[in-house]
Amino acid sequence: MIERDLNRTIKLNNDSEYESLYSWSLEEYDSEGKKVTEAFIPMQIGSIYLDVEKLIYLNNFQGSGYEPKSSKITESEFISGTLKTQADRRKDISTSNTFSMFGTNREIKTFGIEIYKVDNDYRSEESFNLTGWIGFETEADMDLPAQEIEDAIYITVVLNEERFNKIVQNIKDGIHPNQVKINHAEGFYNSWTPSIHLRDIKILTDEKERYGDENTPYAQQIEIPEDCDITPPRIGKLRDFNIGFLIESNESVDENSETEDEDYYEDDDELDNANEQESSTDIISSQLSQISDLGNLALRALKLPLWIIAITLLLILIFK
């Protein structure tokens, strides 16, 4: 027998004192009827980031049947990963999230992701969604000991063969994603805030009281006022999902190489200075040569008038 650990009553409040901000919310009350949490509204803004601790690829082969002709071996493969909430990355404000199930005051510690490949049978197309369950205890029986299962949230992703194989190759190459981001998750509720940083988040699952029996009530039952037609969304649909693989260089800079580079540039500087000095000398020599040539031309230009003056004076003396 499964006994879920719920210790709070969940009530829907459709008489909001902040009508302009939200029209209804979910609230929790203890066994004495005292309100123990603020109003929680369906997640509308903001993103939730979860760090990826590990991804593993599983490839299973399963046989069934006693007789050789009727026996069958099937192959299955999927990727499983463990996630965790992020620590605060800023000192001035809190950016981390705290998760708990409606009806409990326990923080959720178990987060995971499962990635499957489209098989054209049970999983016929690409998709992504959320699942979750409330922690429970099972009684011991003749074959199994008593078990205690913790609250958990899982992201389930179905990819086509090409995308699935890319992730498998990344795992083989030792390339792992840093984080998973989700937006607008149904069944996720947060207290109203003008900030995009969502802190305390409550989860409303779609679990039934009896596992596998859709005709039984939900495990997290909600007290709803009469004449209220609001149906609070439960976990399942996810509008935005992102998981990325980052490849970066891990090569360090060689100090000797840096020294060699510095020597190389110093040699270049010395060569440039020497060339500059040689160029300056050449320019000065060229300018002096041009001045000398100009002087010779000037002397040649003066000789002709002097000869003319000398001949003129001589003729004057002869004919006088």
C-alpha positions, 0 to 999 in steps of 0.5 A: 500500500502506498501512503503519500506524505501530505500534511497541508490542505490546498485551497483555491482563492478566487477572491483576490485582493489584487485583482489587477495582478491576478484573479485567483491563486492557490493557498495552503493551510495546516491541520488547524486551518491556519494559512501557512503560505502566501498566494501562489499563481501559475507560472507566467514569466521568468525562467528556471535553470537546473544544473546538469550533474551527469548524463549517461547513455543506456543501451539494453537488449531484452529477450523474451519467450521460451521456445527459439521460434517464439522468442524475441530480442528487443533493443532499447536505448535512452539517456538518463541524467541527474539535475540539481537546483542552482546556487545563487550567482549574485550577492545582491539578490537571490536567483536560486529556486526552492521547489516543493509539492503542494500539500507539503513543506518539504524541499524537492531534492530529486530532479532528473531528465530522460531522453528517448528516441522516436520509435514510431510506436509508443513515441511517434514524434518529438516532444518534451514534457514534465512529470512529477510525483509526491514522496511516499512510503510502501509497506514491507511484504513477503518479497520486498522491504519497505521503501521510502520514495522522495518527491521528484520532478523529471523532464522527459524529452523525445528526439528524432534519431539524428538529434538523439545520436548527436547527444550520444556522441557528445557523451562519448566525447566527454562533452556535457551540458551545463544546464537545462532551462525551462519556461512556462511550465504548467503545474508550476506556481510561484508567488507574485513578483515583478522580478523575473527571478522566481524563488519559491515554486510549488508543484501541482502533480497529475497523480491519482490516489490509486496509481494507474486508475484514472477514475480516482481523485487526484492525490493533491485534492484542491478545495474549490469554492462553489460556482467556481469553474476554474481548473488549476493546471497540473504538471505536464505541458512545457512550452519552452525547453533548452539543453545545450552543449558547449565546446571550449578550448582548455589549452593553457598558454606556455610561458616559454612560448610567451618569452620566445614571442617577446624576444621575437618582438624585441628583435623586430623592434631593434631591426625596425630602429636600425632601419629607421636610423639607416633611412634617416642617414640616407635622407640626409645624404640625399639632401646634401647631394641635391644641395651640391648639385644646385651649387654647381648649376648656379656656378655654371649659370654665373659664368656666361654673364661674366664672359659677356661683361668681359668681352664688352669691356675689351671692345670699348677699350679697343675702339676708344 
